[in-house]
Amino acid sequence: MHRKFTKALTNSLPIVKSLLGVSLAVGALLLSGCATQQKVSNYFQPYQLNAAPKLSKFEVCISMGCTKRTTLTLSEAEQAQIKSQFEPAPATAEDEREDISQAVALLERINGPKAETQFDAPGNSGIFSGNHQLDCVAETLNTSVALMLMDQMGLLHFNRPAYPAHRGLLQLLGPHNAATIEDVATHQRYVVDSWFYANGVPATVVTLESWHDGFYPDIDHPPAVVSHGIEEEGSASQSAMLGSQSEAVNADSQTSAPSTSLPAGSVSSAAAAGPVLQAQ
């Protein structure tokens, strides 16, 4: 009797595994569908972050898990810097995503000294540095705030802020979060991930599907910073800092880096690091 039961159980294991795989896949699709319908601000509530950021008053996380926050504002001069990042006006959704990637980095460089997060290291590699280190939760919230502020400034025409994404058990990966945007015309969602690199480095922008598949950029070669129009204060010191950010990331998402091939419409994050570049 015992042998028959064991044999029956063994024979049923492939079926159980198959059903489990289908359930996980369906669950992932349902969660993804629900996420696109939620307001970005709903994500803020569990972290007690101001869900209605304004240019004159907004909050950012200054600690891992967003357990600590601070209130900031953007001056007219700082707003002009951000607007200049979108000049000339992008002609396509892909061009706009390039500008978004750079604008997220610019906002980090503007807000960093105020919030004391300017020394935030790649990934979680600065956890024992004594500085204000941000994890993927804090980065997701801060980047979502940045996207909402860009939208308020009328800078986003082809893309709009969307509910943050999560990858983990359903994708058989370590837990990781990131902000997202949605292409207005195609409804394709893109991850805007500012966690991989240090403060002030352009965010990684890839399709949500690629990110869910475990996308991981070339962390040894951070993308170049491109400044449009207005020269940033302290750009020389920023260049020196960005040039020294090739230390390995202490990942909170996985221990090995999958393929870094980028889908069409994504923003490359493998360009060589260098000085702050003035766009021609």
C-alpha positions in Angstrom: 0.0 0.0 0.0 2.8 2.4 1.0 4.6 1.6 -2.3 1.5 2.3 -4.4 1.0 5.6 -2.6 4.6 6.6 -3.1 4.5 5.7 -6.8 1.2 7.6 -7.3 2.7 10.7 -5.6 5.8 10.5 -7.7 3.8 10.3 -10.9 1.7 13.2 -9.9 4.6 15.5 -9.2 5.1 16.7 -12.8 1.4 17.6 -13.0 1.6 19.5 -9.7 4.7 21.4 -10.9 2.9 22.3 -14.2 -0.2 23.6 -12.4 2.0 25.6 -10.0 3.9 27.1 -12.9 0.6 28.1 -14.6 -0.8 29.5 -11.3 2.4 31.6 -10.9 2.2 32.9 -14.4 -1.5 33.8 -14.1 -0.8 35.5 -10.8 1.9 37.6 -12.4 -0.4 38.7 -15.2 -3.1 39.6 -12.8 -0.8 41.5 -10.6 0.7 43.3 -13.6 -2.8 44.2 -14.8 -3.9 45.5 -11.4 -0.7 47.5 -11.1 -1.3 49.5 -14.3 -4.7 50.6 -13.0 -3.4 51.9 -9.6 -2.4 55.4 -9.0 1.3 56.0 -8.4 0.5 57.8 -5.2 -1.1 54.7 -3.7 2.4 53.2 -3.5 3.5 56.0 -1.2 1.0 55.4 1.6 2.6 52.5 3.4 5.8 54.5 3.6 4.1 57.6 5.0 5.6 59.6 2.1 3.7 62.7 0.8 1.5 61.3 -1.9 0.9 64.6 -3.6 4.4 66.1 -4.3 4.5 69.7 -5.6 7.4 71.6 -6.9 7.1 73.9 -3.9 7.0 71.1 -1.4 7.8 67.4 -1.8 9.3 64.6 0.3 12.1 62.2 -0.5 13.5 59.1 1.3 16.9 59.5 2.9 17.3 56.0 4.3 16.8 52.3 3.4 13.2 51.3 3.4 12.3 55.0 3.5 12.1 54.9 7.3 13.4 58.5 7.2 12.3 61.3 5.0 12.9 65.0 4.4 11.0 67.8 2.7 12.5 69.7 -0.2 11.6 72.3 -2.8 12.8 73.2 -6.2 13.8 76.8 -7.0 13.0 78.4 -10.3 16.6 78.1 -11.3 16.6 74.4 -10.5 13.4 73.9 -12.4 15.0 75.7 -15.4 17.9 73.1 -15.2 15.4 70.3 -15.4 13.5 71.8 -18.2 16.7 72.4 -20.2 17.2 68.6 -20.0 14.3 68.2 -22.4 15.6 70.8 -24.9 15.3 70.5 -27.8 11.9 69.0 -27.2 12.0 65.2 -27.8 10.4 64.1 -31.1 9.6 60.6 -30.1 8.6 58.5 -27.0 12.1 56.9 -27.1 13.8 60.3 -27.2 11.7 61.4 -24.2 12.7 58.3 -22.3 16.4 59.2 -22.9 15.7 62.7 -21.4 13.8 61.1 -18.5 16.8 58.9 -17.7 19.1 62.0 -17.6 16.6 64.2 -15.7 16.2 61.6 -12.9 20.0 61.8 -12.5 19.9 65.6 -12.6 17.3 65.7 -9.9 19.4 63.4 -7.8 22.4 65.7 -8.1 20.2 68.7 -7.2 18.5 67.0 -4.3 21.5 65.1 -3.0 23.3 67.8 -1.1 20.0 69.0 0.4 19.0 65.6 1.5 22.5 64.4 2.3 22.1 61.5 -0.2 24.8 62.7 -2.6 27.1 59.9 -1.6 24.5 57.1 -2.1 26.5 54.3 -3.6 25.5 51.8 -6.4 23.0 49.2 -5.2 23.4 48.6 -1.5 27.2 48.7 -1.6 27.3 51.7 0.8 25.3 50.1 3.5 28.1 50.3 6.0 29.6 53.6 4.8 27.8 55.8 7.4 26.2 57.8 4.6 22.5 58.1 3.7 22.4 54.9 1.7 19.2 54.1 -0.3 17.9 50.7 -1.2 15.6 49.8 -4.0 12.5 50.8 -2.0 13.8 54.3 -1.3 15.0 54.7 -4.9 11.7 53.6 -6.3 9.8 56.2 -4.2 12.3 59.0 -5.0 12.3 58.3 -8.7 8.5 58.1 -8.7 8.4 61.5 -7.0 10.8 62.8 -9.7 8.6 61.5 -12.5 5.5 63.1 -11.0 7.3 66.4 -10.7 8.4 66.2 -14.4 4.8 65.6 -15.3 3.7 68.6 -13.3 6.2 70.7 -15.2 4.6 69.7 -18.5 7.8 67.9 -19.6 6.2 64.5 -20.4 4.2 64.2 -23.6 4.8 60.7 -24.8 5.2 58.9 -21.5 3.4 59.1 -18.1 4.2 58.0 -14.5 2.9 54.5 -13.7 2.6 52.3 -10.7 6.0 50.9 -9.5 7.0 47.4 -10.4 8.2 44.5 -8.3 10.1 41.4 -9.3 10.8 38.4 -7.0 9.3 35.1 -6.3 7.0 35.0 -9.3 10.0 35.6 -11.5 12.2 33.3 -9.4 14.4 36.3 -8.6 15.4 38.1 -5.4 13.0 40.9 -4.4 13.5 44.2 -6.2 11.4 47.3 -6.9 11.6 50.1 -9.4 9.6 53.1 -10.7 7.9 52.8 -14.0 6.4 54.9 -16.9 3.9 54.0 -19.5 4.1 54.9 -23.2 0.9 56.9 -23.9 0.5 55.6 -27.4 1.4 51.9 -27.0 0.7 51.4 -23.3 4.0 49.6 -23.1 5.5 50.0 -19.6 9.1 50.8 -19.0 11.1 50.5 -15.7 13.0 53.6 -14.6 15.5 52.0 -12.2 17.8 54.3 -10.4 19.1 51.7 -7.9 21.8 50.1 -9.9 24.1 53.0 -10.0 25.3 55.7 -7.6 23.5 59.0 -7.0 23.4 61.3 -10.0 24.0 58.6 -12.6 21.4 58.2 -15.4 18.6 55.7 -14.5 18.3 52.5 -16.4 15.2 52.4 -18.6 14.1 49.0 -20.0 10.8 47.4 -20.9 9.0 45.9 -17.9 9.1 42.5 -19.5 12.9 42.6 -19.9 13.3 43.8 -16.3 11.0 41.0 -15.0 13.2 38.6 -16.9 16.1 39.6 -14.7 17.7 42.4 -16.7 20.8 43.8 -15.0 23.1 46.5 -16.5 26.8 46.6 -16.8 27.6 48.1 -13.4 31.3 48.5 -14.2 30.5 51.0 -16.9 28.0 53.6 -15.7 26.3 55.6 -18.5 27.6 59.1 -19.3 25.9 62.2 -17.9 24.6 64.5 -20.6 23.7 68.0 -19.5 21.5 70.1 -21.9 21.6 73.9 -22.1 22.4 75.1 -18.6 25.7 74.2 -17.0 25.2 72.6 -13.6 26.9 74.1 -10.5 29.7 71.9 -9.3 29.8 69.8 -12.5 33.5 69.3 -12.2 33.2 67.6 -8.8 30.3 65.6 -10.0 32.4 64.4 -12.9 35.1 63.2 -10.6 32.6 61.4 -8.4 30.9 59.7 -11.4 34.2 58.6 -12.8 34.9 56.5 -9.6 31.6 54.6 -9.4 32.6 51.2 -10.9 32.6 49.2 -7.7 30.5 46.1 -7.7 26.9 46.3 -6.6 25.9 44.4 -3.5 22.7 43.3 -5.1 19.4 43.0 -3.3 17.9 41.4 -6.3 20.2 38.6 -7.4 23.8 37.5 -7.1 24.6 37.1 -10.8 24.0 39.5 -13.7 21.8 38.2 -16.5 22.2 39.3 -20.1 22.3 43.1 -20.6 20.8 43.1 -24.2 18.3 46.0 -24.5 14.9 45.7 -26.2 13.9 48.3 -28.7 12.9 51.6 -27.1 15.0 51.1 -24.0 17.7 53.4 -22.8 21.3 52.1 -22.9 23.0 51.9 -19.5 26.3 50.5 -20.6 28.0 53.7 -22.0 31.4 54.5 -20.6 31.4 56.8 -17.6 33.1 60.1 -18.1 32.9 63.9 -17.6 29.5 65.7 -17.6 28.9 66.2 -21.3 27.4 69.3 -22.8 24.9 68.3 -25.5 25.5 69.9 -28.9 
